[in-house]
C-alpha cells in the first residue's frame, strides 16, 4: 500500500488545517478532479480521514486588482486574515508552490514588499487602514474532508457554488525542500490515478462564473493558465 511505502519517504511537516498554523510555510500542492470514485481510491490506498470542516472564505483586493494580478491572494477564512502568494516557480510543474503568512504584521510586510517592487501606490498606515481600502472579489463556503496519507495531506473540497476539487499537499520550511516535495506529491498522484494537470482551483472557478472580466484579466496576466471546462 502507498501508506506503507511513505514510511521511507523524506520527512515533511504535517499540514495543520486550522487557520492558526505557523506563518511562513511554503505549501506545495497539486489539485485533482474529484469523481465518484475519488474517495474510494484515496481510502483504498490507506488514507485516514483526519478532519472534516466547513469554512467561509472572503477574498479581497483593491480597485486595480494589484494583489490578484500578481498572484497574491488575501483572504479571511472564518474571519482570520491569511495571505498566500506564489513562490515564483509554480508555472513549471503540475504542482503549485505558495508561501503563506497568517499574522497581520507579516501580511502587511509582504504586501508592502510587492507594492514597492512594482512601484505601486500604498498608504503607510496600519493593517486595518490597508484592508479598509479593499473590496471583496470572492465569497464562498467550503465543506472539506482532510485525509492523512503518510506525510501528505489530501483535501477533498465541496464549494457551495457547485464545484468539487481535490488537493494533495505538503508543507516545507524552505525552497530547498520543494523538489523533493514535488516528487513525493507527483508519485502519490500517479499512484492514486489523479494524473490531470493544471486543474482549476476554487477561486479560479468562482471568478470564471461570477467575475469573468477579472478572470479574463488573470488569464491574460498568466496567473490562471487553465481553460475552464464545462465538464469540471
Secondary structure as GFF3:
##gff-version 3
##sequence-region A 1 232
A	DSSP	alpha_helix	2	5	.	.	.	ID=ss1
A	DSSP	three_ten_helix	6	8	.	.	.	ID=ss2
A	DSSP	beta_strand	25	33	.	.	.	ID=ss3
A	DSSP	alpha_helix	38	44	.	.	.	ID=ss4
A	DSSP	beta_strand	48	61	.	.	.	ID=ss5
A	DSSP	three_ten_helix	68	70	.	.	.	ID=ss6
A	DSSP	beta_strand	72	77	.	.	.	ID=ss7
A	DSSP	beta_strand	80	86	.	.	.	ID=ss8
A	DSSP	three_ten_helix	90	92	.	.	.	ID=ss9
A	DSSP	beta_strand	96	101	.	.	.	ID=ss10
A	DSSP	alpha_helix	104	118	.	.	.	ID=ss11
A	DSSP	alpha_helix	127	132	.	.	.	ID=ss12
A	DSSP	beta_strand	135	149	.	.	.	ID=ss13
A	DSSP	beta_strand	152	159	.	.	.	ID=ss14
A	DSSP	beta_strand	163	172	.	.	.	ID=ss15
A	DSSP	three_ten_helix	175	177	.	.	.	ID=ss16
A	DSSP	alpha_helix	178	192	.	.	.	ID=ss17
A	DSSP	alpha_helix	202	210	.	.	.	ID=ss18
A	DSSP	alpha_helix	212	220	.	.	.	ID=ss19
###
